[in-house]
């Protein structure tokens, strides 16, 4: 099961209640929690804000997406790699001096 962080961008890859949200991008807006499905059963999921749709479902509750229903837009390993680069100590770029050729008459 995939884990997501608050603020992470995801894509909706499966849905039960809202077919119009399929393949839309979304943002995870909360930690993993218990959600209530349309048939009254409980499940674990992440609250998400779907672009162009919002955070509220047809039943008036928050949209809680099961981890298998959303996919990260970027590879989590790539995110970790980029974060490690951001933490690196900055260094001075090597300077390139312009060489001017001197022409001497013969």
N, C-alpha and C positions, 0 to 999 in steps of 0.2 A: 504494500500500500504506500502510495506517495504521501509525503508530508509537504506542507506548504507554509510559507511565512506570511504574516500580515503585510500587505502591500505588494505581494508578488502578483505578476500578471499571468493569467491563465486563459485557456480556451475551453469552452463548454463542448464536450465531445459526446455527451449522452444526457438525455432528459426524459422525465416521465410526464410532467405536467405542462411544460412550456415548449412545444416543438419550435416555436419562432425564435427561441434563444440558442438553438443548436448551431455550433460553429462560431458563435460570437465570442469576442474577447471580454474578459472580466477581471476584476481585481479582488483578491482575498481581503476581506475587511475585518476578520475576526479569527480567533483561535478555534481549533477543533472542538465541537460541542454536539450535544444531542439535538436532533431535529425531529419534527413530527410530520410524517408523510400524509398524503391525502387520504389514505385508508385508515389512518389512526395509529399506525405502528411507529415506533421510535427507530432512529438510525443515527449514526455519527456522520457529521459533515462540517464543512466550512461555510460561514456566511460569505456571500459574494455580492459584488455590485456589477451587474452585467451592463456593458456599454449599450446605450440606447434603450435600455429596458428598466434599469433601476435595481432596487434591493427588495422590493415587496412583490410577493407572488399573488396569484388570483384569489387565494384564500385569505389574503390580508396579513399573512405572516412574512417573516424574513425568508429570503431565498437561501436555503442551506443545501449546498452541493456535496454529495458523497465524494470522497477522494477519487473514486474510479470514474466519476462523471466529468472530471476536469483534468486538463493536461497543462503542464508548464509551457509557457511560450518559449522559454530558453532552457537549455540543458542545465540542471542544478549544478553539475560539475563545472560548467562554464561560468556560472554565477560565482561559485567559490573561488575559481581561478582569478576572475576579474577583481573580486574583493581583496584577494591576497596581493595583487599588483597595486591596488590603491593604498594598501598599508605599507608598501615598501618606501624606504627613505628616498626622497628625491635626490637626484644627482645632477651635476652640471653637465650639460651637453658639451661634447668636444667641439672646440672652435676650429673652424677652417679658415685659414688666412688666404687671402687672394694673392697669387703670385703674379708679379708683373715682370715680363721678360724685358731685359735691357738689350737693346740692339746697338752694337758698336760698329761704326763705319770701318771699312778696311782700307 
